[in-house]
Amino acid sequence: MPGSQERQRRRARERFERQREVRRQHQRVIRKRAGIALAVILVLGLAGGLTAAFAGGSPSKTAAAPKPSASAAAVTEPATHCTYAKSSSGAVVKTSLPPSAPDYKSAYTATINTNLGPVSVKLANSKATCAVNSFTHLASANFWNSTQCHRVSDSGGLYMLQCGDPTAKASQALSCSSSTLGTGGPGYTFADENLKGATYPAGTVAMANSGPNTNGSQFFLVFGKTSLPASYTPFGTITSGLDILQNVAKAGTSCSYSAGGGVPKKKVVIKNVTIRKV
């Protein structure tokens, strides 16, 4: 009799353990499915955001997925150290990384020399040091020489010309359906700056991106009061040449992106970008 009772207790324990294991497996499946569902929601939400973003990706594409954050911590300006994270996302035209120790005490101006005339910019080195450090580095490396500005918009609260894609060569006939147009970058990314209370009035020069902390080589020049969230690092102010941008916008586009704007009908070619300390 005692042996029979012991066997019954053992079998009861075994049944309990089997049932507990079944419950654990069921819970693991539920957690896994919930995780997958959350990941899908995040990806879909991100894709929707990228569709309308100024990106290392055309506004009608999501080709340039967000790259790793260059720095999770907010930058205290003027920055004395900059972090540039290597990236192979998008259509990369590699160049060397900018120096991690920027010249944060200097003031700079830039001249974007185009086939339509020069656009002069006062760079905000004390407010967006790492963006300016990257911009001056790429200019000195002739990174944008003989490239086209690939997007213009003058409607829907979006009045800007977007430039800086190194794959948009001057010799090309740009098309909104190009698989790589707007995805080009320098092979590195860096963190956002100067976003607190950021607005984008006419004359603003700001970094294009494909999500938080994904700045690369693309930037946009604002020629009208633009309604944008504070998500794009402002790093300069146009001091002359605003009329050039406005005339490009008046000429219209040769094709249109679904998210707004299109390839400028009047070709804008960056001959070079020169930097001057002041």
N, C-alpha and C positions, 0 to 999 in steps of 0.2 A: 504493500500500500504506500509506504513512504516513497519508494522508487517511482511509483506511478504519479504521485503528486509532484515530485521533482521534475519528471518529464513534462508534465502539463505546464508547470511554471516556466521551464526552459522554452517550450514551444510558444507560450504567451509572450515571453521576452523577444523571441525571434520574430514573431508576428509584429510586435510593436516596433522593433528596429526596422523591419521591412517597410512598414507603413510610414515611419519617420523619414526613411530614405526617399520614399516615393514623394512625400511632401516636400522634402528639400530639393529634389530634382525639378518638381513642378515650380517651386519658387524661383529656382535658377533660370528656368525657361522664361518665366514671366519677366524677371529682371532683364534678361537678355533681349527679349522682344521690346521691352520698354526702352532700353538703351538704343536699339536699332531705330525705333520710331523717333526718339529724340534726335538722333543723328540725322535722320532723313529730314525732320522739320528744320534743323539748323542749316543743312545744306540747301534746302529749298529757299529758306529765308535769305541766306547769303547770296544765292544765285539771283534772287529778285533784286537785292540791293545792288549787286554788281551790274545788273542790266542798265541801271540809271547812273552809275558812278562814273566819275572821271577816272579812268583806270589806266593801268598798264594793260589795257584791253579796250577795244572799241566799245562804245556805249551800247551797241546792239549785240554784244557777245559777252561771254564770261570766260574768255580764253585765259586770262591771267588770274589764276586762283590766288587767294591771299597767301602771302609768304609768311614765314615765321617773323614774329615781332622782333624788331631789332633791340628794343629795350622796353621792358614792362613798366619801368619807373618813369615818372614824369621828369622832364629835363628842366633843371633850374637855369634860367638864362641870365647873362650869356653863358653858354655851356663851355666848360673847360675840357670836356672829354666827349667824344662822339663814338657811337657804336654802329658799325656798318656790317650787316650780316650777309654773307654770301648766299646767293639764290640762283637756281637754274630754272625757275618758273617763267613761262611766257617765251617770247622770242628774244633771246639774249644776245646782245652784242657786247661781249665782255671787255672790261677795262680794269685798270688797277683800282683798288679801294682808296677812297680819300684818306688823308691822314686822320688818325684818331684824336690828335691834339690840334684843334682848330686855332686860327689866329683870331681869337674872340675880342681882342682889343681894337682891331682895325675897323674902319668904315669902308664900304665898297660900293662902286657903281658898276653896272653891266650895260653893254650895248649889244643888242641882238641885231646884227646886220643882216637884213633880208634883201631879196630882189626888188622889193617895193620901197625900201628905205630903212633907216635905223629906228629901232625902238629902244629908248633909254630907260633904265630901271635903277632906282635907288634900292639897294639890298638891305634888308632888316637884320643885320648881323647880331645885334644885341637882343633880338627877340626870337630869332629862328637860326641860331648859330650853326647847327649841324646841317640844316637845309642849305644855308648859304655856303658852308664849307664844301658840300657835295657839288653845288652848282658851279662854284669857282673852279673846283677840281676838274669837272667834266669839260668846262669851257677851255681850260688850259690844255686838256688832252684832245682838243678839236673833235669832241665826241659828236656834236650836232652839225658839224660842217656838211653842207650839201644834203640836208634833210628837209622834208616838207612838214608843215603844220597840217595835220590830217583831219581836224574837226573844227567846224565853226557853228555857232548857234546864235540866233538873234530873236528868239521867241520863248514863250513859256517861262519867263523869269530867268532865262539862261542866256547871258550875253557874253560870250567868251570865245577865244581862239585857243585851241589845244595843240601843243607842239611837244617835241622832245622824244618822239619814237625814232630810234636810230635806224629802224628797218624801212621807214618811209623815205626812200631815196629820191633825190631831186629829179632823176631821170624817169621816174615811174609815172604812169597815169593811175592815180589812186582810185580805188573803188570801195564802196561801202560793203561789198560782199567779199572782200579779200579776207582770207582765213587768218592772216597774221597782222593786218593793219591795226594799230593801236595796242598791240601786245608787247612791243619792244621795250627793253630795259637794259641796264648796265651790268646785270649779274650781281647786284647787291640791293638790299633794302635798308631803311632806317626809320626811326621812330618819328611820330608826329610831334609837332611843337606849336606854340603860339595859338592854341585853339580856344583858350578861355575868352568868351565873348567875341569870337571871330566873326566878322562880317565881310562881305565881298562887294564893295562899291566899285564903280568904274575906276580903273587904274590899278587894281589889285593884281599881283602876280602870286600864284599859289601852286602848291604841288598837287598833281593828279595822283590818284591812288586806286587800289582795288580792295580797300578795307583798311581798318586801323593799322597803323605802323607798317605800311607797305610802300612807302615812298621810294621812287627810283630815279628815272631821268625825265619823266614826262611832267609837264607843267601847263598851266593855262593862264591866259592874259585876259582880264575882264575889261570890257569897253562900255558896259552899261550896268545899272543897278541890278545885281544878280541875287536871286533868292536861293540860298544854299544853307544847309545846316553847317554848324561849326565842326566840320570833319576834314577840312583840307588846309594844310599848313600854309598860311600866308607868309611869304618871305621877301616881298618886295613891292615897290610902288612905281608905276610908270610915270616918268617925268616928261617924256615927249614921245610922239609917235602913236598916240591914241587914235588919231585920224586914219592912220594906215589900217588899223584893225576894223574900224567902223566902215571903211570903204570895202574891205574884204567881205564883211557881213552883208553890205548892200548888194554886192554882186551875186549873192545867193550860193547855192550848192549844186554840185553836179549829180549827187545822189544823197539820199537821206537815211539816217539811222532810225530805227524804230523808237529809240529812247530820246530822240531829239537831236537836231543839228545834222550835219553831214559833211562830206568832203567839200572844201571851198572850191567854187567854180574859178575864182581868181587864185591861181597857184601862189602859195607863200613858201618860199625857199629860204631857209636859214643858211647864209653864206658862212658865217662864223659868229662866235660870241666872244667879245673882248671884256676883260675885267680891269678895273682901275681902282687902286687904293686912293682914298681921299682924306 
